[in-house]
């Protein structure tokens, strides 16, 4: 399902990136405020290189962007991508609600037939 804003490949990259707890935490931190990769690395019991790899996965999914400032790589949230993901999830919710309503209607019809 493409909701006019994310291709299937884009959605796959986003969901892959969000499947990891560390990446979700990094995303939350940079949504709150832009941070350097080194500042992010201080929050996790892993190497700086491992944090860089997590940031790279988020960047490939267009969830974050990086900008060099002097010696630092600053990481920021890509809010437009987050809005597109929210729209995609809203579309899925609408679809699931429609299907649930259809199932409910079918079950109610069956109940009416049994009562007659």
Secondary structure as the mmCIF struct_conf table of DSSP 4:
data_model
#
loop_
_struct_conf.conf_type_id
_struct_conf.id
_struct_conf.beg_label_comp_id
_struct_conf.beg_label_asym_id
_struct_conf.beg_label_seq_id
_struct_conf.end_label_comp_id
_struct_conf.end_label_asym_id
_struct_conf.end_label_seq_id
BEND BEND1 UNK A 4 UNK A 5
HELX_RH_AL_P HELX_RH_AL_P1 UNK A 8 UNK A 18
TURN_TY1_P TURN_TY1_P1 UNK A 19 UNK A 19
BEND BEND2 UNK A 20 UNK A 20
HELX_RH_AL_P HELX_RH_AL_P2 UNK A 21 UNK A 32
BEND BEND3 UNK A 33 UNK A 33
STRN STRN1 UNK A 35 UNK A 36
HELX_RH_AL_P HELX_RH_AL_P3 UNK A 37 UNK A 41
TURN_TY1_P TURN_TY1_P2 UNK A 42 UNK A 43
BEND BEND4 UNK A 44 UNK A 46
HELX_RH_AL_P HELX_RH_AL_P4 UNK A 48 UNK A 60
TURN_TY1_P TURN_TY1_P3 UNK A 61 UNK A 62
BEND BEND5 UNK A 63 UNK A 63
STRN STRN2 UNK A 64 UNK A 69
TURN_TY1_P TURN_TY1_P4 UNK A 70 UNK A 71
STRN STRN3 UNK A 72 UNK A 77
HELX_RH_AL_P HELX_RH_AL_P5 UNK A 79 UNK A 115
#
